[in-house]
């Protein structure tokens, strides 16, 4: 067991699972630890550990539990439904009890049994917040596994999200026994990271790193180790030759005459702190969310003569034109309230037939919100229905997409053959002549607008357009929140950040802040 795991939380879980009868439903909340560093399950338990990312369909999850329990010794087959799963589990459990009753040892159950000589089954499901996506709205049956199947079993759900964010809205799941995995202490973190190097400056470097990061966030120790590996070469890049250079995997300038040991002074520590300040701030924003790789970050931020320490920009998204407009619409739908759509995206006819966006005055400054209100960009993206995305896309695409030459509206300066004939006739008064020209021009522009709207609607009804949505989901740019098998009321969520959306909008010659509710308040 890693030293980063709180002893109290680990002992609580061990106590709950080591004595019969064990609870039927336990919820382990571990916001500061990855799912790979959870407390171990007692050896007296027969565990089926399932990850909802790997077992992402009902068939994979239910069959995976059966296969984990059997260990490949019994042919349990595959199941697709809960009824089939419960029948298979009962059959497997009855066969196992009969074998055990005849004195045939199965695994280590007779040796590692509990005080009553009974073997305890545990279904451990990590990333439990995804169960709704895997099993649909009826996912709560898994929380009543022992009650519905008659098999003595404990369901252990683990997640970085609290139970209040995972619990079903219909309240059809029992209240679990809550176990909270406390964050690692500073002493635990130092005990894990200090063996990384024996250089005399390494403890000072870790103190600087933890003093900066821990007040902001408590990431897993593996993330802190990743940060330390990326920032340590930057911290020591300007050190003069010294005896401990070998700890940095550097050779002495003169192998025959090793340099003196490093003299650690207050001035040296101050200079190194200022040297790392920019890189440390950039690492928190780019390395923890994995926007850049560690090696790439180190190469870009290592100081050098005449070198500008600038992080490379992420590669641009190579997407079709309509897909880029679709992402812009998805970002606006995720970060704008639905009540603002008419104001921001409504389109009406303006002076001279020119189409203009509806609603209100606009001023730049993304993120300006009312006092006491948390900006949506800090709360994260919200899900939105598919029909709302289509409506926003249609408005933005019709407004900003490049039109064919024959559908571009004319705002003066053009004259048709009819207008030239009218000018040659010369019998109309000047005022009536100008009014007739304006009316014919308005009629032509209206017809062009109607034809352009028909083309936009045809695009939105095409098979190619509807194929873009699954492609964007596969790339992680859009995420389906509703169950995959639901065809009506499909709910999506945009996964791109503000900078990516702003870059896409700039390429499309769109001012993104004009379409964001928080930027125009």
C-alpha positions in Angstrom: 0.0 0.0 0.0 1.3 3.4 -0.9 2.2 5.7 2.0 0.0 8.4 0.4 -3.2 6.6 1.4 -4.5 7.7 4.7 -4.2 4.9 7.3 -7.6 5.7 8.9 -9.5 5.4 5.5 -7.6 2.2 4.7 -8.3 0.7 8.1 -12.0 1.6 7.8 -12.4 -0.2 4.5 -10.4 -3.1 5.8 -12.7 -3.4 8.9 -15.9 -3.2 6.8 -14.8 -5.9 4.5 -13.1 -8.2 7.0 -16.0 -9.0 9.2 -19.2 -10.7 8.2 -21.8 -9.7 7.5 -20.2 -7.0 5.3 -22.2 -4.0 4.1 -24.0 -4.6 0.8 -23.1 -1.1 -0.6 -20.0 1.0 0.1 -19.1 4.3 -1.7 -15.4 5.3 -1.7 -14.7 8.9 -2.5 -11.1 9.6 -3.5 -10.8 13.0 -5.0 -7.0 13.2 -4.3 -5.9 9.8 -5.5 -6.1 8.0 -8.9 -8.0 4.8 -9.1 -4.8 2.8 -9.3 -3.7 3.9 -5.8 -6.7 2.8 -3.7 -6.6 0.8 -0.4 -6.1 -2.9 -1.0 -9.1 -5.2 -0.4 -8.6 -7.9 2.4 -7.3 -11.2 1.2 -10.3 -12.9 2.6 -12.5 -11.3 -0.1 -13.0 -12.6 -3.6 -12.8 -9.4 -5.7 -14.0 -8.6 -9.2 -12.5 -5.2 -10.1 -14.1 -3.5 -13.0 -13.2 -0.1 -14.6 -16.1 1.6 -16.4 -13.7 3.1 -19.0 -12.5 -0.4 -20.2 -15.9 -2.1 -19.6 -18.0 0.6 -21.3 -21.0 -1.3 -22.4 -23.6 -3.4 -20.5 -22.3 -6.6 -22.1 -18.7 -5.9 -21.2 -19.5 -4.8 -17.6 -21.8 -7.6 -16.7 -19.8 -10.3 -18.4 -16.6 -8.9 -16.9 -18.0 -9.3 -13.4 -18.8 -12.9 -14.1 -15.4 -13.6 -15.7 -13.5 -11.9 -12.9 -15.3 -14.0 -10.3 -14.8 -17.3 -12.1 -11.2 -16.5 -12.9 -11.5 -18.4 -16.2 -12.1 -21.7 -14.3 -15.8 -21.8 -15.2 -17.4 -21.1 -18.5 -19.9 -18.4 -17.5 -20.3 -17.1 -21.1 -21.5 -13.6 -21.9 -24.6 -11.8 -20.9 -26.3 -8.6 -22.3 -29.1 -8.1 -19.8 -29.5 -7.9 -16.0 -31.8 -10.9 -15.9 -29.2 -13.1 -17.7 -26.5 -11.8 -15.4 -28.4 -12.5 -12.2 -29.2 -16.1 -13.4 -25.5 -16.7 -14.3 -24.3 -15.3 -11.0 -26.7 -17.5 -9.0 -25.7 -20.6 -11.0 -22.0 -19.9 -10.5 -22.5 -19.2 -6.7 -24.5 -22.4 -6.2 -21.8 -24.5 -8.0 -19.1 -22.8 -5.9 -20.9 -23.5 -2.6 -21.4 -27.2 -3.6 -17.8 -27.6 -4.4 -16.7 -26.0 -1.2 -19.2 -28.2 0.8 -17.6 -31.3 -0.7 -14.2 -30.2 0.7 -12.7 -29.1 -2.6 -10.6 -26.1 -2.0 -11.2 -23.2 -4.5 -8.4 -20.7 -4.5 -7.5 -19.7 -1.0 -11.0 -19.3 0.3 -10.6 -22.0 3.0 -7.4 -20.5 4.2 -8.3 -16.8 4.0 -11.9 -17.1 5.0 -13.4 -14.8 7.7 -14.3 -15.8 11.2 -17.4 -17.6 10.1 -15.6 -19.6 7.4 -17.6 -17.8 4.7 -16.1 -16.4 1.6 -17.0 -12.8 0.9 -17.6 -11.5 -2.7 -16.7 -7.9 -3.6 -17.6 -6.1 -6.8 -15.3 -3.1 -7.0 -16.3 -0.6 -9.8 -13.9 2.3 -10.4 -14.9 5.6 -12.0 -18.5 4.9 -10.8 -19.7 8.3 -12.1 -19.8 6.7 -15.6 -22.2 3.9 -14.6 -25.1 6.0 -16.0 -23.4 6.1 -19.4 -22.7 2.4 -19.3 -25.9 0.9 -18.0 -28.4 3.8 -18.7 -30.9 5.1 -16.2 -31.4 1.7 -14.7 -27.8 1.5 -13.5 -28.9 1.5 -9.8 -29.7 -2.2 -10.0 -26.0 -2.8 -9.5 -26.2 -1.2 -6.0 -28.8 -3.8 -5.0 -26.8 -6.8 -6.3 -27.0 -8.9 -3.2 -30.7 -8.1 -2.6 -31.8 -8.9 -6.1 -29.7 -12.0 -6.8 -29.5 -13.6 -3.3 -25.8 -13.9 -3.6 -23.9 -12.4 -0.5 -21.9 -9.7 -2.2 -20.6 -6.2 -1.4 -20.7 -3.6 -4.1 -17.9 -1.1 -3.7 -18.2 2.0 -6.0 -15.2 4.3 -6.2 -15.1 7.8 -7.7 -13.4 11.1 -7.5 -16.9 12.7 -7.5 -18.9 12.8 -4.3 -22.0 10.6 -3.9 -24.3 13.6 -4.2 -23.1 14.1 -7.8 -23.5 10.4 -8.7 -26.7 9.4 -6.9 -29.7 8.8 -9.2 -32.4 11.5 -9.4 -35.2 9.0 -8.8 -33.7 8.0 -5.4 -33.9 4.3 -6.3 -30.5 3.4 -4.9 -29.9 2.7 -1.2 -27.8 5.0 0.8 -24.3 3.6 0.9 -21.7 3.5 3.7 -19.4 6.5 2.9 -15.7 6.2 3.1 -13.6 9.3 2.3 -10.0 8.8 1.3 -8.2 11.8 2.8 -5.6 13.7 0.7 -1.9 12.9 1.3 -0.1 15.1 3.8 3.0 17.1 2.9 5.1 14.6 4.8 3.6 11.7 2.8 4.3 13.6 -0.5 7.9 14.4 0.5 8.5 10.8 1.5 7.5 9.7 -2.0 9.3 12.4 -3.9 12.6 12.8 -2.0 14.2 9.5 -3.2 14.0 11.0 -6.8 17.4 12.7 -6.4 20.2 13.1 -3.9 21.2 16.5 -5.1 21.5 19.0 -2.3 19.1 21.4 -4.0 16.4 18.8 -4.5 14.7 19.2 -1.1 14.7 23.0 -1.6 13.2 22.5 -5.0 10.5 20.3 -3.7 9.7 22.8 -0.9 9.2 25.5 -3.6 7.1 23.2 -5.8 4.8 22.1 -3.0 4.5 25.6 -1.5 3.2 26.8 -4.9 1.0 23.9 -5.9 -0.6 22.6 -2.7 -2.5 25.9 -1.8 -4.1 25.8 -5.2 -4.9 22.1 -5.8 -4.0 18.7 -4.3 -3.2 16.5 -7.3 -2.2 12.9 -6.9 1.4 12.2 -6.0 1.9 10.8 -9.5 1.0 14.3 -10.9 3.4 16.0 -8.5 6.1 13.6 -9.6 5.4 14.4 -13.2 5.7 18.1 -12.4 9.0 17.6 -10.6 10.5 15.7 -13.4 9.6 18.4 -15.9 10.7 21.4 -13.7 13.8 20.0 -12.1 16.0 20.4 -15.3 14.8 24.0 -15.6 15.6 24.7 -12.0 19.2 23.4 -12.3 20.0 24.5 -15.9 22.1 27.6 -14.9 24.1 26.0 -12.0 27.9 26.4 -12.3 30.1 23.3 -12.4 30.0 21.6 -9.0 30.8 18.2 -7.5 27.1 17.0 -7.5 26.8 17.5 -11.3 26.8 13.7 -11.6 23.4 13.6 -9.9 22.1 15.7 -12.8 23.6 13.3 -15.3 26.2 15.8 -16.3 29.9 15.2 -16.8 32.7 17.3 -15.2 34.3 19.8 -17.5 37.7 18.4 -16.5 37.4 14.8 -15.3 41.0 15.0 -13.9 40.0 17.9 -11.6 36.6 17.6 -10.1 35.0 20.9 -9.1 34.2 21.9 -5.6 30.9 21.0 -3.9 28.0 23.4 -4.5 27.9 26.3 -2.1 24.2 26.7 -1.3 23.6 30.4 -0.4 20.6 32.6 0.1 21.4 34.5 -3.1 21.7 31.3 -5.1 18.3 30.1 -3.8 16.7 33.5 -4.6 18.0 33.5 -8.1 16.8 29.9 -8.8 13.4 30.8 -7.4 13.0 33.8 -9.8 14.3 31.6 -12.6 11.6 29.0 -12.0 8.7 31.3 -11.3 7.6 31.7 -14.9 8.0 28.0 -15.7 6.1 27.0 -12.5 3.1 29.2 -13.3 3.0 27.8 -16.8 3.4 24.2 -15.6 0.2 24.5 -13.5 -1.8 25.7 -16.5 -0.3 23.4 -19.1 1.2 20.2 -17.5 -1.5 19.2 -15.1 -4.3 19.3 -17.7 -1.8 17.7 -20.2 -2.0 20.4 -22.8 1.7 19.9 -23.4 4.1 17.0 -22.9 6.7 17.2 -20.2 9.7 16.9 -22.6 8.3 19.6 -24.9 7.6 21.9 -21.9 11.1 21.5 -20.5 12.8 22.2 -23.9 10.7 25.3 -24.4 11.1 26.8 -20.9 14.8 26.0 -20.2 16.7 29.4 -20.2 19.5 30.0 -22.6 21.4 32.9 -24.2 19.2 34.8 -26.6 16.4 32.2 -26.2 12.8 33.3 -25.8 10.9 31.1 -23.3 7.6 30.7 -25.2 5.5 27.7 -25.0 4.6 26.2 -28.4 1.0 26.5 -29.4 -1.0 23.3 -29.8 -1.5 22.2 -33.4 -4.6 23.6 -35.0 -7.6 21.4 -35.5 -7.8 20.1 -39.0 -11.6 20.1 -39.4 -14.0 20.8 -42.3 -15.6 24.2 -42.4 -19.0 23.1 -41.2 -17.4 21.1 -38.3 -15.6 24.3 -37.1 -18.9 26.2 -37.1 -20.5 23.3 -35.3 -17.9 23.4 -32.5 -18.3 27.2 -32.2 -22.1 26.6 -31.8 -21.5 23.8 -29.3 -19.2 26.0 -27.2 -21.8 28.8 -27.2 -24.5 26.3 -26.2 -22.4 25.0 -23.3 -21.5 28.3 -21.8 -24.6 30.4 -22.6 -28.0 30.1 -20.9 -30.8 29.0 -23.3 -32.8 32.1 -22.6 -30.1 34.2 -24.3 -30.3 32.4 -27.7 -32.9 34.7 -29.3 -30.9 37.7 -28.2 -27.6 36.5 -29.4 -28.4 34.4 -32.4 -31.8 35.7 -33.6 -31.5 37.1 -37.2 -33.8 39.6 -38.8 -33.9 41.8 -41.9 -32.2 45.2 -41.4 -31.9 48.3 -43.6 -31.6 47.5 -47.2 -32.4 43.8 -46.7 -29.1 43.2 -44.9 -29.3 40.4 -42.4 -28.2 41.3 -38.9 -27.9 39.4 -35.6 -30.6 40.1 -33.0 -30.5 41.6 -29.6 -28.9 44.1 -27.4 -25.6 46.0 -27.1 -22.3 44.1 -27.1 -19.1 45.0 -25.5 -15.9 42.9 -25.3 -14.4 41.5 -22.1 -15.0 37.8 -21.7 -15.9 36.8 -18.1 -17.5 39.9 -16.8 -20.3 38.8 -14.6 -22.5 40.2 -11.9 -21.1 40.4 -8.4 -21.7 37.2 -6.4 -22.3 35.1 -9.5 -19.8 32.4 -10.4 -18.8 32.6 -14.1 -19.8 29.7 -16.2 -16.3 29.2 -17.5 -15.3 28.3 -13.9 -18.2 25.9 -13.5 -17.5 24.1 -16.8 -19.6 23.3 -19.8 -23.2 22.5 -19.5 -25.1 19.8 -21.6 -27.5 21.0 -24.2 -30.0 19.3 -26.5 -29.1 18.5 -30.1 -31.9 20.7 -31.6 -30.5 23.8 -29.8 -27.1 23.1 -31.3 -28.6 22.8 -34.8 -30.5 26.1 -34.3 -27.3 28.0 -33.2 -25.3 26.4 -36.0 -27.8 27.5 -38.6 -27.7 31.1 -37.4 -23.9 31.3 -37.2 -23.3 29.5 -40.5 -25.9 31.6 -42.4 -24.3 34.7 -41.0 -20.6 34.1 -41.4 -20.1 31.2 -43.9 -18.7 32.2 -47.3 -21.5 32.3 -49.9 -21.3 31.5 -53.6 -20.8 34.5 -55.8 -24.3 34.5 -57.2 -25.8 34.6 -53.7 -23.9 37.5 -52.3 -26.2 40.4 -51.6 -25.7 43.8 -53.3 -25.8 47.0 -51.3 -25.6 49.5 -54.1 -23.3 49.9 -57.1 -24.9 47.3 -59.3 -27.5 47.8 -62.0 -29.4 45.2 -64.1 -30.4 45.4 -67.7 -33.9 46.5 -66.6 -32.4 49.4 -64.7 -30.3 50.4 -67.8 -33.4 50.3 -69.9 -35.2 52.5 -67.4 -32.4 54.9 -67.5 -32.5 55.1 -71.3 -36.2 55.6 -71.4 -35.9 58.6 -69.2 -39.7 59.3 -68.9 -39.9 58.3 -65.1 -39.3 61.1 -62.6 -36.0 60.8 -60.7 -37.6 60.0 -57.4 -39.8 57.2 -58.8 -36.9 55.8 -60.7 -34.7 55.5 -57.6 -37.6 53.9 -55.7 -38.1 51.4 -58.4 -34.4 50.5 -58.4 -34.3 50.1 -54.7 -37.4 47.9 -54.7 -35.9 45.6 -57.5 -32.6 45.5 -55.6 -34.4 44.6 -52.3 -36.4 41.9 -54.1 -33.2 40.3 -55.6 -31.5 40.4 -52.2 -34.5 38.8 -50.6 -34.5 36.0 -53.2 -30.8 35.5 -52.7 -31.3 35.3 -48.9 -34.1 32.8 -49.3 -32.0 30.7 -51.6 -29.0 30.9 -49.2 -31.2 29.8 -46.3 -32.4 26.9 -48.4 -28.8 25.8 -49.0 -28.0 26.0 -45.3 -31.1 23.9 -44.5 -30.1 21.4 -47.1 -26.6 21.2 -45.6 -28.1 20.6 -42.1 -30.2 17.7 -43.5 -27.4 16.0 -45.4 -25.9 12.7 -44.4 -22.4 14.2 -44.4 -23.4 16.9 -41.9 -25.0 14.4 -39.5 -21.8 12.2 -39.8 -19.8 15.1 -38.3 -21.3 14.8 -34.9 -20.1 11.2 -34.2 -16.7 12.1 -35.7 -16.4 15.1 -33.2 -17.5 12.8 -30.4 -14.8 10.3 -31.4 -12.2 13.1 -31.3 -13.3 14.1 -27.8 -14.5 17.6 -29.0 -18.1 16.8 -28.3 -19.4 14.4 -25.6 -22.7 12.6 -25.6 -24.3 13.0 -22.1 -27.5 11.1 -22.8 -27.4 7.2 -23.1 -25.9 6.0 -26.5 -29.1 4.1 -27.3 -31.4 7.1 -26.9 -32.5 8.5 -30.3 -34.8 11.3 -29.0 -33.7 14.2 -26.7 -30.0 13.6 -27.4 -27.9 15.7 -25.0 -24.3 16.8 -25.8 -21.6 18.8 -24.2 -18.7 20.8 -25.8 -15.3 19.8 -24.5 -13.1 22.5 -26.1 -11.7 25.3 -23.9 -12.1 29.1 -24.5 -8.7 29.5 -26.2 -9.4 26.7 -28.7 -12.9 28.2 -29.4 -11.5 31.6 -29.8 -8.8 30.4 -32.3 -11.5 28.6 -34.3 -13.7 31.7 -34.4 -10.7 33.9 -35.4 -10.0 31.6 -38.4 -13.7 31.9 -39.4 -13.5 35.7 -39.0 -15.9 35.6 -36.0 -15.6 37.6 -32.8 -16.4 35.0 -30.3 -17.2 37.4 -27.4 -20.1 38.8 -29.4 -21.8 35.4 -29.0 -21.0 34.8 -25.3 -23.6 35.8 -22.7 -21.0 36.6 -20.0 -19.0 38.9 -22.4 -21.9 41.2 -23.3 -23.6 41.6 -19.9 
